Amino acid sequence: MAAINDLRLIYELYDNIAIIDKDLNLLFAGSALKQILSENKIETDLKEVSSNLSSSPLSRFFKQTVLSVLNTMQPEEIKLDISGIEFLIIPSTDGVLLGLKEKISNICKIESELNNRIKELECLYNITKEYYAGETIDKFLERCIKHIESGFPSPSDTFVNISFGKNEFGNTQWDIKQITNVLISGIYLNEKKCGEIKVFIRNAKESFSAEKKLLDEIAGKISKIIEKEEETRVLERQQEILKAKNEALIKMTEECYKKGENLKTFFRAITNKIVVIDKNFDIIMSNKDDIGDSGKCYNKLFGLDKKCESCPAETTFNLAQDAFCEREFNGQFLMLQSYPILGPDNSTQRVLEVCRDITEQKTIEGQLIQSYKLASLGKLVAGVAHEINNPNTFILGNLKIVQEAFQDIIPLLDKLHFENNDLKIARLNYDLFKENITVLINDMINGANRTKKIVGDLRNFAKKDESGLTDIVDINEIIRNSLSLTQKHIKKYAHLELELGENIPNFTGNTYKLEQVLVNLTMNASEAIESSDESSDGLIKIKTWYEKQHNEVFLCVSDNGIGMDESVLKNIFDPFFTTKRNKGGTGLGLSITYGIIKDHNGKIEVFSKPGIGTTFTVRFPVK
């Protein structure tokens, strides 16, 4: 907000004027003006001034002058003879403005000076704006002509000419005889005159001292602009020289950058985690964003707070040679390999450490070992099954004859015992012999039948199915069919939950064998829940889905039974390995299941924790 002192001119103007309408009514009169009129016996209300002697002659004169101004609409002056005070009467659309000439002229002069200063500032601003328009110096000087002319009181009578070096800009089409004033200001570059600005003014009578200052200011600004432009040109020449000198270096830098980027791309494209560490095991660089280029290697790789046991990097630092070790972390098998980075003195300054996930490799190795086991055992079992089956067939057949024979012999022995109370058979009293012989024969028959079943399982394990993989398999339909065989047994121990995926594609396989896989997995799950202390809350879940990305059908059978520890897990697919030997388990169910899945080019994975349960996941490729 403006201060009171800043508004002094406004107060002074209003204090020294009066406003009179067309009917000579006094609308407004400033206090200072009222006092002056009163001192000179001039009535302020001209409407009451009459032509008779009741009003002063001066009042009547004022009234006549006001009426003349209203009639002619031309301003008039009144000067008091005694005091020498001058009044100015100015016409308006609704009346006249009466005021002290000195005050009004002073304010008009200030207004004129302000307008001229505004024009000067606009001139300087426009010149600066032209420079920042990005034109050349010659174009810039040519455009400045019109702005300099507009900064003078009468642009139509002003002609500007700028000379710079050998070039001259501006209008020279004017009559030299009409020129009454010439203003000149020099343009300097590094304190040396390099041009000048000439302003020719036509039909001028007043002094142009203010305009000369403006011209000097313009010339100074143009000089600074030209100096700045020259400095820019010098810098550009120096930059060109530097560019020429460094061209080879830039080219080499670009080549190094490209090679570095290529190396970085290759480095980051490696799927294995790679870090470079110093002797304090601090990471200097890595190829993975989640590891970064800082922190301890054991923390970033394994989330540990201290150095790993059997650290290969430590061996490399001490012996300056490659080292490696295997480590299990979060269910993954990792291969750690470290390589020395030698310094000038051939000592190991840093170590490059590669962390490679070998979980799949370990799985494949385990599957290969399992396949070799099964292949070797298959050959052995085929012969053993044949050798056992032949005598067992004789035993089983003969035992049935013996069983039927004893049905005929017992009545004869009863008659003989009646005649001879001391009768003994096989050193046993007859009563004891009679009581146990039937049990012994039944036990032998049961044992022979069990042997026959084991031989049948061995044959199924050893031989390929003659029907081959020619069926169109609907995995959900196989689940429904196999559950019709096992559901009654499962419901004794667990609740069955199905989550069968939709739109699962069919694949080629052997329906009978895959039903056998489902029966084996679901029966194992129910038996695991039966052995658990929480069998009343048992749950078996069968889930299927299709992964388009891998083009594989997935089958998952999970239970919340007793679970298995690591020592059991690593042997579950081995033939004859069983934890249910006392319940008649033969250890061939999962071995046969493994072989069937392998015949279908599938994979089987198992996850189990004691007290939590077990999950079997089977993957079948769709062809």
URBELZI-V336514 format. One line per field, one symbol per residue. phi: phi as a letter, one per 30 degrees, with the letter a starting at -180 (. if undefined). psi: psi as a letter, one per 40 degrees, with the letter a starting at -180 (. if undefined). burial: b if it has 9 or more other C-alpha atoms within 8 Angstrom, else e. Layout:
# URBELZI-V336514
phi: ???
psi: ???
burial: ???
This chain:
# URBELZI-V336514
phi: .dddddcedddddddbbbcbddcidddabddddedddddchcddcddddcddddcdeddddddddddddddchbdbcbbddddidccbccdbdclbccadeddddddddddddddddddddddddddddddddiddedddddddeddddddcebedccbcbccbiccbbkdcdbdddddcbbcbbdcbbhicdblacccccchcbddbdddddddddddddddddddddddddddddddddddddceddddddddddddddddddddddddddbbcbcdciddcabcbddcicajddddddbiccbdddhddddddddchbdbaacbcbhiccbccbbbdcdcecicddbbcccccdcedddddddddddddeddddedddedddddddddddddddddddddddddddeeddddddddbdcdbbhiceddddddcddddddddddddddddddddddddddcddddicbddccdddddddddddcddddddbadcbcbcdchdddbdacdddddddddedddddddddddddcddcdbcccbbabcdechbccbbbbbcddibcdddedcdcddidacbddcjdcicedddeddddddchcbbbbbabeickbbcccbcdcc
psi: hiiddeedddddddefiihhadefhhdihidddddddddefhhdgddehieaediidddddddddddddddefhiiihhhddeehhihhhiideaihhihdddddddddddddddddddddddddddddddeeeiidddddddddddddeeidgddehhhhhhhbeihiihegihddehdihhhhihihfehheaihhhhhhfidiifdddddddddddddddddddddddddddddddddddddeddddddddddddddddddddddehdihhihiaeefhhdiiehdedafiiidddddefieiiiifhdddddddefiiiiiiihhfeihihhhihihiadeeihdihhhhhhhfdddddddddddddddddddddddddddddddddddddddddddddddddddddddddddddgeehihfeiiddddddeddddddddddddddddddddddddddiihdeageihhhdddddddddddeddddedeihhhhghiifhiiihahddddddddddddddddddddeiefddfihhhhiiihhddefihhhhhiifadiiiddddeedehhehiefdeeeieeedddddddddddefaihihhihhedaihhhhhhih.
burial: eeeeeebeeeebbebbbbbbbbebbbeebbeebbeebbeebbbebbeebbeeeebbeebbebbebbebbbeebebbbbeeeeeeebbbbbbeeebbbbbbbebbeebeeeeeeeebeebbebbbebbeebbeeebeeeebbbbbbebbbbbbeebeebbbbbbbeeeebbeeeeeeeebbebbbbbbbbeeebbbbbbbbbbeeeeeeeeebebbbebbbebbbbbbebeeeeeeeeeeeeeeeeeeeeeeeeeeeeeeeeeeeeeebeeeebbbbbbeebbbbbbbbeebbebebbbbbeeebeeeeeebbbebbbeebbbbbbeeeeeebbbbbbbbbbbeeeeebbbbbbbbbbbbeebeeeeeeebeebbeebbbebbeebbebbeebbebbeebbebbeeeeeebeeeeebbeeeeebeeeeebbeebbeeebeebeebbeebbebbebbbbbbbbbeeeeeeeeebbbeeebbebbbeebeeebbebbbbeeebbeeeebbbbbbeebbbbbbbbbbebbebbbbbeebeebbbbbbbbbbeeebbbbbbbbbbbbbbbeeebeebbbbebbeeeeeebbbbebbbbbbbbbebebbbeeebbbebbbbbbbbbbbe
